[in-house]
């Protein structure tokens, strides 16, 4: 996700003079974790795609770049390979899937090792929880981030006035 920082630019300029770059980066990452990661995890739970919690716990974020003029780039990701199957679906239900007559639309059998049983499936319907949440929440995140930066700014002003 890449966002123009004009909405947070004023607070960012003031923060640069009062706080170190590391504090600003930490504020961005903490705000992203509070905002995006929590909402993605909540949506996964709400859609009941959580069995063990591994996929939900794997959602992470990383601040890639931060520049008051260019904005910031935030990477939100999961390292669980099967998250894509939940997001886009599989088999005949896959988003952008092939014709209903293709071989990929035939049922298949798999062993669920945890349950110790074999299952036949035609695929899994998509249950988008990741991309949709990120895109729905982009604008709100900028507001959330502005509020967090302003909190830091108020504290920094107070700390400078006390010392």
Secondary structure, 3 states (H helix, E strand, C coil): CEECHHHCHHHHHHHHHHCCHHHHHHHHHHHHHHHHHHHHHHHHHHCCCCCCCHHHHCCEEEEEEEECCCEEEEEEECCCCCHHHHHHCCHHHCCCCCCCCCHHHCCEEEEECCCCEEEEECCCCCCCCCHHHHHHHHHHHHHHHHHHHHHHHHHHHHHHHHC
